Amino acid sequence: MTAARRTAIDWTHYLTTFHAQRPGITEAVLTRCRHNDQNPYQWLFDDIDPAAKILDVACGNAPTRPRLATRWVGIDRSRAELTDAQYRGARNVVLADALQLPVADKAFDIVVCAMALMLIAPLSDALREISRVLRPGGTLHALTPTHQPLTWNDRIRFGRLAFALHTTPQFPASPLDRHAQHEFTQAGFTITHDEARRYTYRIDTNEDADRFIDSLYLPNANPSQLRRGHTEARRWHRHEIGIPLRNITATGNTRPT
């Protein structure tokens, strides 16, 4: 997808509508994904001290809160997601934009951002804002989509899905592949851990297939394309599809330029 094409998308409207219509959809998919009997959120929690003062940026419906609840605060721009978070027991949630965090400088030990950095554009501004609210030596823990690793069967299924949809998932910001390290450095971060894993999402029912398609960001897909996508995913009955994810830990121990 060209940059010109990407800028033509009204991402603010699309993301607002997407999360208003299906709050919690990302959590619904990821909590069912597995790698060595661990879901992606559990992987994100590795090396995070739950007693630290933690800010969850773009927290969605707060899937991280049960594990990190001691001094956890969640911020999201979707009222629907935060309503769902409150229904699930979250209390310290704030309606706000990740590019203008209503937080004092150096207020948190840790910032968590699960499946959201690719949605906050420009990425460089998002990272600078996160750097601002972290204490010196504080850490950012981010979970993002990536492209590897995938099996040959995964690639075949995703190819058929792209053919059915006539499009592929898209994001307003960088997909956060290896070239994004420069943007972390410019924001004052040093990446200390960067790992990709293949998680599997098993499809046993039509509802599982529909949930997977509904979780994808497909701003250019019309209803007919989406129906074809649902039909294709339903063909994966009793199979697993690979979900490649990337876990980044970055320490704010350098001075932003």
C-alpha positions as CSV (number, residue, x, y, z in Angstrom):
1,M,0.0,0.0,0.0
2,T,1.4,3.4,-1.0
3,A,1.8,6.2,1.5
4,A,-0.6,8.3,-0.6
5,R,-3.2,5.6,-0.4
6,R,-2.7,5.3,3.4
7,T,-3.1,9.0,4.1
8,A,-6.4,8.9,2.2
9,I,-7.9,6.8,4.9
10,D,-9.7,8.7,7.7
11,W,-8.1,6.7,10.4
12,T,-9.7,8.6,13.3
13,H,-13.2,7.9,12.0
14,Y,-12.3,4.3,11.2
15,L,-10.8,3.4,14.5
16,T,-13.5,5.2,16.5
17,T,-16.2,3.2,14.7
18,F,-14.2,-0.1,14.8
19,H,-13.8,0.0,18.6
20,A,-17.3,1.4,19.2
21,Q,-18.8,-1.6,17.3
22,R,-16.6,-4.3,18.8
23,P,-15.0,-3.4,22.1
24,G,-12.8,-6.1,23.4
25,I,-12.4,-7.9,20.1
26,T,-8.6,-7.9,20.2
27,E,-8.5,-9.4,23.7
28,A,-11.1,-12.0,22.6
29,V,-8.7,-13.2,19.9
30,L,-5.4,-12.9,21.7
31,T,-6.5,-14.6,24.9
32,R,-7.3,-17.7,22.8
33,C,-3.9,-17.7,21.1
34,R,-1.2,-20.0,22.4
35,H,2.5,-20.5,22.3
36,N,3.7,-23.2,24.7
37,D,0.4,-22.9,26.5
38,Q,0.9,-19.2,27.0
39,N,-1.2,-16.4,25.6
40,P,0.4,-13.2,24.2
41,Y,-0.5,-11.1,27.2
42,Q,1.2,-13.5,29.6
43,W,4.3,-13.2,27.4
44,L,4.1,-9.4,27.7
45,F,4.1,-9.7,31.5
46,D,7.5,-11.4,31.5
47,D,10.0,-9.2,33.5
48,I,7.3,-6.7,34.5
49,D,7.1,-6.0,38.3
50,P,3.4,-5.9,39.1
51,A,4.2,-3.6,42.1
52,A,5.6,-0.9,39.8
53,K,3.6,2.2,38.9
54,I,2.3,1.1,35.5
55,L,0.6,3.2,32.7
56,D,-1.3,1.2,30.0
57,V,-1.4,3.3,26.9
58,A,-4.3,2.5,24.6
59,C,-5.4,0.0,27.2
60,G,-8.6,-1.1,25.3
61,N,-10.9,-3.1,27.6
62,A,-8.0,-3.5,30.0
63,P,-6.8,-7.1,29.5
64,T,-3.6,-6.3,31.3
65,R,-5.3,-5.0,34.5
66,P,-5.9,-8.3,36.3
67,R,-2.2,-9.1,36.3
68,L,-0.9,-5.6,36.8
69,A,-3.6,-4.1,38.9
70,T,-1.7,-3.0,42.0
71,R,-0.7,0.5,40.7
72,W,-2.2,0.3,37.2
73,V,-3.7,3.2,35.2
74,G,-5.3,2.7,31.8
75,I,-5.7,5.3,29.1
76,D,-7.7,4.9,25.9
77,R,-9.4,7.2,23.4
78,S,-12.4,4.8,22.9
79,R,-15.3,5.3,25.2
80,A,-16.7,2.0,24.3
81,E,-13.5,0.1,25.2
82,L,-13.3,1.9,28.6
83,T,-16.9,1.2,29.3
84,D,-16.2,-2.5,28.7
85,A,-13.1,-2.2,30.9
86,Q,-15.2,-0.8,33.7
87,Y,-17.8,-3.5,33.3
88,R,-14.9,-6.0,33.8
89,G,-13.8,-4.3,37.0
90,A,-11.3,-1.7,35.9
91,R,-11.5,1.6,37.9
92,N,-8.4,3.6,37.1
93,V,-9.2,4.3,33.5
94,V,-9.0,7.7,31.7
95,L,-10.5,8.8,28.3
96,A,-7.6,10.5,26.5
97,D,-5.4,10.4,23.4
98,A,-2.1,8.6,23.5
99,L,-0.5,11.6,21.8
100,Q,-1.5,13.9,24.6
101,L,-1.3,11.9,27.8
102,P,-2.8,13.8,30.7
103,V,0.1,12.7,32.9
104,A,2.9,14.5,34.6
105,D,6.5,14.1,33.4
106,K,8.4,11.1,34.8
107,A,5.2,9.9,36.6
108,F,5.4,6.1,35.8
109,D,8.0,3.3,36.2
110,I,6.6,1.2,33.3
111,V,4.5,1.9,30.3
112,V,2.6,-1.0,28.7
113,C,1.2,-0.8,25.2
114,A,-0.4,-4.0,23.9
115,M,-1.4,-4.2,20.2
116,A,-1.7,-0.4,19.8
117,L,1.6,1.3,18.9
118,M,0.8,0.6,15.2
119,L,-2.4,2.5,15.6
120,I,-0.9,5.7,17.0
121,A,0.4,8.0,14.3
122,P,2.9,9.5,14.0
123,L,4.8,6.8,15.8
124,S,7.7,9.1,16.7
125,D,5.3,11.4,18.5
126,A,3.8,8.5,20.4
127,L,7.2,7.3,21.6
128,R,8.3,10.8,22.6
129,E,5.1,11.2,24.7
130,I,5.7,7.8,26.3
131,S,9.3,8.7,27.0
132,R,8.1,12.0,28.7
133,V,5.9,10.2,31.3
134,L,8.5,7.5,32.2
135,R,10.9,8.1,35.0
136,P,14.6,7.9,34.1
137,G,15.5,4.3,33.4
138,G,11.8,3.4,33.1
139,T,10.7,0.8,30.6
140,L,8.3,0.5,27.7
141,H,6.8,-3.0,27.1
142,A,5.1,-3.2,23.7
143,L,3.3,-6.0,22.0
144,T,2.8,-5.5,18.2
145,P,1.9,-7.5,15.1
146,T,4.7,-8.5,12.8
147,H,5.3,-10.6,9.7
148,Q,7.4,-13.5,11.0
149,P,7.5,-16.3,11.9
150,L,4.9,-18.2,9.9
151,T,4.6,-21.7,8.6
152,W,4.0,-22.5,4.9
153,N,0.4,-23.5,5.7
154,D,-0.1,-20.1,7.4
155,R,1.1,-18.3,4.3
156,I,-1.2,-20.3,2.1
157,R,-4.2,-19.5,4.3
158,F,-3.3,-15.8,4.5
159,G,-2.8,-15.7,0.8
160,R,-6.2,-17.2,0.2
161,L,-7.7,-14.8,2.7
162,A,-6.1,-11.8,0.9
163,F,-7.5,-13.0,-2.4
164,A,-11.0,-13.4,-0.9
165,L,-10.9,-9.9,0.8
166,H,-9.0,-8.2,-2.1
167,T,-7.1,-6.4,0.6
168,T,-4.9,-7.0,3.7
169,P,-4.8,-5.6,7.2
170,Q,-3.5,-2.1,7.5
171,F,-2.4,0.3,10.2
172,P,-2.0,4.1,10.4
173,A,1.5,3.9,11.8
174,S,4.6,1.9,11.1
175,P,4.1,-1.8,11.3
176,L,7.1,-1.7,13.7
177,D,9.4,-4.0,11.8
178,R,13.1,-3.9,12.4
179,H,13.6,-0.5,10.7
180,A,11.6,1.2,13.4
181,Q,14.5,1.0,15.9
182,H,15.6,4.5,14.7
183,E,12.3,6.0,15.9
184,F,12.8,4.4,19.4
185,T,16.3,5.8,19.5
186,Q,15.2,9.3,18.5
187,A,12.6,9.2,21.3
188,G,15.3,8.5,23.9
189,F,14.9,4.7,24.1
190,T,17.3,1.8,24.0
191,I,15.7,-1.5,22.9
192,T,16.8,-4.1,25.3
193,H,14.6,-7.0,24.2
194,D,13.1,-7.7,20.8
195,E,11.6,-11.1,20.0
196,A,9.1,-12.4,17.6
197,R,7.0,-15.5,18.2
198,R,4.3,-17.5,16.3
199,Y,1.1,-17.9,18.3
200,T,-1.7,-20.1,17.1
201,Y,-5.4,-19.3,17.0
202,R,-7.5,-22.4,16.7
203,I,-10.8,-22.3,14.8
204,D,-13.3,-24.8,16.0
205,T,-16.6,-23.0,15.2
206,N,-17.9,-20.4,12.8
207,E,-17.9,-17.9,15.7
208,D,-14.1,-18.5,16.1
209,A,-13.6,-17.7,12.4
210,D,-15.9,-14.7,12.5
211,R,-14.1,-13.3,15.5
212,F,-10.8,-13.6,13.8
213,I,-12.0,-11.7,10.7
214,D,-13.7,-9.1,12.8
215,S,-10.5,-8.3,14.7
216,L,-8.6,-7.3,11.6
217,Y,-8.2,-3.7,10.6
218,L,-9.6,-3.6,7.1
219,P,-10.5,0.0,6.3
220,N,-10.8,-0.5,2.6
221,A,-13.0,-3.6,2.7
222,N,-16.7,-3.3,1.8
223,P,-19.4,-5.6,3.2
224,S,-19.2,-8.0,0.2
225,Q,-15.4,-8.3,0.7
226,L,-15.9,-8.9,4.4
227,R,-18.5,-11.6,3.7
228,R,-16.0,-13.4,1.5
229,G,-13.4,-13.1,4.2
230,H,-15.7,-14.7,6.7
231,T,-16.5,-17.5,4.3
232,E,-12.8,-18.2,3.7
233,A,-11.9,-18.3,7.4
234,R,-14.8,-20.7,8.1
235,R,-13.0,-23.1,5.8
236,W,-10.3,-23.4,8.4
237,H,-12.5,-25.4,10.7
238,R,-10.5,-27.5,13.1
239,H,-7.2,-25.9,12.0
240,E,-4.9,-23.4,13.6
241,I,-3.8,-20.1,12.0
242,G,-0.4,-18.6,13.0
243,I,-0.4,-15.1,14.5
244,P,3.1,-13.6,14.4
245,L,3.7,-11.1,17.3
246,R,6.6,-9.1,18.4
247,N,7.5,-8.3,22.1
248,I,9.7,-5.2,22.5
249,T,11.2,-3.9,25.8
250,A,12.8,-0.5,25.6
251,T,14.5,1.4,28.4
252,G,14.2,5.2,28.5
253,N,17.8,5.7,29.6
254,T,19.0,8.1,26.9
255,R,18.2,11.7,26.3
256,P,15.6,12.4,23.5
257,T,17.0,14.3,20.6
